[in-house]
Amino acid sequence: MKKIITILISLITIISMLSSSAVSAMEKMSNEQLESIFYDWLHNYSLKTYATEDWVYDTTIKEIYSSTEVDEEGDPELLAYEMVYEITEYKNKNATSVVIPSSIDGKKIYSVIRPTFETSKNIKKVTYSNGIKVVDVETFENHKKLQEVILPTSITHIGLEAFHNCKNLKKVKLPNNVYIDQGAFKNCKELKSLNFKGTSEFTKDPDILTITSDISKEAFANCVKLEKINLEIEGIEKKAFYNCKSLSKVTFKNAKKAPYIGKKAFNKTKNGIKFFVKNKKVAKSLKKKLNGSGVKNAKILIGKKIVYQNING
């Protein structure tokens, strides 16, 4: 039963986040092809586990959906199944630093699921190798000794509460185009900087957080030492930066339009928080979207010039 539950969780959380062009161009499998792949996995692979000195891993089915087509119920249309490998256990209980491999015995690793590090609570630094696609739900939740996380460009999804309550986490290197799920870094109270891989303009400043994709509900709630963030995103969901009491500067770098901002997204941030934008059109739009965001006496600036001030959301 535990195995089945784990498989179901994985199916929900590791849905491929392929680019729109790649998914749209993919030819839809027939029902016979889908059934063939599923039953092949079910009868020949689903109960198999593989092991090395340090790792235990097995297989699951990844569902690939269309980015443009929907089914009769209005949900994204299922295009294909793919069998992938995922790590389920790390045997070194005393490790303080770990590099998660992207392949084991020639088999490509897609993700590392939740139980993997449950008995490895001494880890201070974790590095995901390039090729891994997903940081699974709650993978490092409550790892109190974890201080540094390095994520490669291949990561597209940081799962639900993946690093929740890692109270000593101080440094995270984020890839481009990553989706940060609900509560992913909630209660990371020592987090001061997130380094944006591939954007050297911002990695020079250790106090700046830089992200290029959507931020889900409470993703950084209670990160009380965050001071500056740079965002290139489509949307910030409800309470994403709730109680980030040191947050005083938000920059929307090169944004052509203001992102969606959910209710209380900036509630309990610093009084007089400054938002920096590139032009008056974005400034005007942002002023409207800050309504309900929880800001107090906020300012919107273009360069050093204040365009709007005393904004209360």
Helices and strands as residue ranges (DSSP letters): H 2-13, H 20-25, H 31-44, E 50-51, E 55-70, E 76-90, E 97-100, E 103-104, E 107-112, G 114-117, E 125-128, E 134-135, E 148-150, E 157-158, E 171-174, E 179-180, E 193-196, H 200-203, E 208-211, E 228-231, E 235-236, E 249-251, E 260-261, E 274-277, H 280-289, E 298-302, E 305-311
